[in-house]
Amino acid sequence: MSGVLVIDKPKGWTSHDVVARVCKILKVKKAGHGGTLDPLATGVLPVYLNEGTKLVPFNLEGIKVYLATMKLGQETDTLDADGKVVCERQGFSFNREEIEEVLGRFRGTIQQTPPLYSAIKQGGLPAYKRVRSGQKPSLPKRETTIHALSLRKVSLPFVTLEVTCGRGTYIRSLCADIGQALGCGAHLVELRRLRSGRFTAAQALSIDDLCRLAEQGKVQERIIPLKDSVDISGEIWVERETAERVRSGRPLRLSDLPENKRGLVKKGQRVGLLHGAEELLAIAESQVDGEPGQSGDPQALRILRVFRG
C-alpha cells in the first residue's frame, strides 16, 4: 500500500494527529504528511504512505491555495484566533475598494516575518518553545511569493480572502500585515486549504470517510499511485536490464533508453522511469538534451530516488 491519500484535515487536529490516525486505520507503519497545517486550519493534507514518503521532497515547492477569514480590529500574540488578544481597535470602517487597494501591496514577491509561535528553529529549539519559556526570539524576514490574492467577502469586522502562494508563506502573518496596513490590526480566525501542489479538495477524504472505506475494503481505490503523485516532465518505460541498473542507483546513458523516448530528455528536467505494470520505478534528472543526432553516448539521467515494488 504505497501512494498518497488526500485527507480533509479536521479543525483542532495537528497534522501529526492526522498521520497517526491514518496509520492506525490502515495499519500502515510508514507515513508522513506534505505541508503542515496548524490546528486551526482545515482542508487538503496529503498523507504519503510507505514508498510514497520518498516523494515528499519533490512536492514541497508546489503552489498552495487557501481560503482565509481574518477579523479586523484585533491583534493576537499568535496572529490567529488561538492566541491572546494583545491590541484592540474600534471605530474603523472600510469599503471593498479601500481593502482592495491595500491587498495590491501584498501581491507578488513580498517580505514576511514568520509568527513567533511557529516551528522555525533557532539554536535547535523551535521559536514557539522559546516564547513559552519567556524568551522573545527575533525571526528574520523571509521572501515569499503571493501569486494571487482576491477579496471574496466583506462582512466587517470579518474579511475573507483567497490566497494562492508559494512555499513557506504564513497566512497568519499575511493577515496580520494586511491589518497593520489598514491601520486597525487583524488576526486569522478561519483557514481552509483548497489545494496543495497537485492535490485538491475534490480528492480529499474526511477521517469518517476513510474509516468507512477501510471497513468496506475500498481504500485502495482512493490511494493515488506514485506516478500520479509527483510533478514530472514525462514518463519513460524501461526494459528489465535497464531497470536493474536503475535499482542499483547507476546513471543511465542515452543508449539505455528506448529510442522513441530519448526526445523526452531535456537537461535539468525530472522524468519518471516506469517498469512492470506501469509502476513508478524511479525519479531521474536529465543531464543532457536527448535531441536526435546527439553525438556519442553521454550520461543521460541521474537517478534521484528509487522506489521498491
Secondary structure, DSSP 4 states (H G I P E B T S, - for coil): --EEEEEEEPTT--HHHHHHHHHHHHT-S-EEESS---TT-EEEEEEEEGGGGGGHHHHTT--EEEEEEEEETEEETTSBTTS-EEEE--S----HHHHHHHHGGGSEEEEEPPPSSS--EETTEEHHHHHHTT----PPPEEEEEEEEEEEEEETTEEEEEEEE-TT--HHHHHHHHHHHHTS-EEEEEEEEEEETTEEGGG-B-HHHHHHHHHHT-GGGGSBPGGGSS--S-EEE--HHHHHHHHTT--EEGGGS-GGGGGG--TT-EEEEEETTTEEEEEEEE-S---TT--S--EEEEEEEE---
